[in-house]
Amino acid sequence: MAVLIFTAVFTNDDSTKALSYQALGLFVVWTLLVVGLICLASGIVLGLGTKYGLVRYWWVATKLALNLLLTALVLISLRGEIAEKGELGGRFLAGDQVTLGNVGDLLFPPIVSPTVLLIAMVLAIFKPWGRIRKRRATSKGSDSAVAGS
């Protein structure tokens, strides 16, 4: 996505800009959505299959929330503008008289997404903050007293 957006930003050729827009419309949204869902599914499987769990530690819960946020933003925020740019690029390449303009708000996703993914990676490496809830200490004396009565 970043390559296509920055190509559209820095080119002076309208055909190249239109091709970048059209490629954004064709590939970006569904690719990002599928990758986000695969990442979510693998995170859930790993969370359920390891000692860290899904919501036992703050860093795991934070990574889960970041994944859900980025995946939701693809559908909520990105899909409409990407589809609009893709259609605009297609119309320009078909010979319609349209003004391509600039990419506008599309500069933010290629900056925000890698930043959030870097934060998730740092969380996975350093595992800060500890447990969400402390385990309750079970006293053996109360268990045997209950079993004896």
SVG drawing of the C-alpha trace seen along z (x, -y; Angstrom):
<svg xmlns="http://www.w3.org/2000/svg" viewBox="-19 -18 31 54">
<polyline fill="none" stroke="black" stroke-width="0.4" points="0.0,0.0 2.8,-2.4 4.5,-1.8 1.4,-2.6 0.5,-5.7 4.0,-7.2 4.2,-6.4 1.0,-8.4 2.3,-11.2 5.7,-11.6 5.0,-11.0 4.2,-13.8 2.8,-11.4 -1.0,-11.2 -1.1,-7.7 1.2,-6.3 -0.9,-8.0 -4.1,-6.6 -2.5,-3.1 -1.5,-3.4 -5.0,-4.5 -6.5,-1.6 -4.1,0.9 -5.1,-0.4 -8.7,0.2 -8.1,3.7 -5.6,5.1 -5.4,3.2 -8.6,3.5 -9.2,7.3 -5.5,8.1 -5.2,6.1 -8.5,7.5 -7.4,11.2 -4.0,10.6 -5.6,8.9 -8.0,11.8 -5.2,14.4 -3.1,12.5 -6.1,12.4 -6.8,16.1 -3.2,17.1 -3.0,14.8 -6.1,16.4 -4.8,19.9 -1.4,19.0 -3.1,17.2 -5.2,20.2 -2.4,22.7 0.3,21.0 0.7,20.0 0.1,16.3 -3.6,16.8 -5.7,14.2 -6.5,11.9 -4.2,13.0 -1.5,10.4 -1.8,6.8 0.6,6.9 -1.3,9.8 -4.7,8.0 -3.1,4.8 -1.8,6.7 -5.3,8.2 -6.9,4.8 -4.4,3.3 -5.1,6.1 -8.9,5.7 -8.5,1.9 -6.3,2.1 -8.6,4.8 -11.7,2.7 -10.1,-0.4 -9.6,1.3 -13.3,1.8 -14.5,-1.4 -12.1,-4.0 -10.0,-2.8 -12.5,-0.9 -14.5,-3.9 -11.6,-6.1 -9.6,-3.3 -12.7,-2.3 -13.2,-6.0 -9.5,-6.4 -9.6,-3.0 -12.7,-4.1 -11.2,-7.5 -8.0,-5.8 -10.0,-3.4 -12.1,-6.2 -9.0,-8.2 -7.4,-5.2 -10.6,-4.6 -10.3,-8.1 -12.8,-10.0 -11.9,-13.6 -11.3,-13.4 -9.0,-15.3 -6.9,-12.8 -6.0,-15.2 -3.9,-14.0 -4.1,-11.0 -5.1,-13.1 -5.8,-11.1 -4.3,-8.0 -0.9,-9.1 -1.8,-8.2 -2.3,-4.4 1.2,-3.6 2.6,-5.6 0.2,-4.5 0.1,-0.7 3.8,-0.1 4.0,-2.2 1.3,-0.1 2.9,3.1 6.2,2.0 4.5,1.3 3.0,4.9 6.4,6.4 8.0,4.5 5.2,5.7 5.8,9.3 9.5,9.0 9.6,7.2 6.3,8.4 5.7,5.4 3.0,4.8 2.4,8.3 -0.8,10.1 -4.2,8.5 -5.5,10.3 -3.3,11.9 -4.0,15.6 -5.8,16.3 -3.8,18.2 -5.7,21.4 -5.0,22.5 -4.6,26.2 -6.1,26.1 -9.4,24.9 -9.6,27.5 -9.0,30.4 -11.4,28.9 -14.1,28.9 -13.3,32.4 -13.4,33.7 -16.9,32.3"/>
</svg>
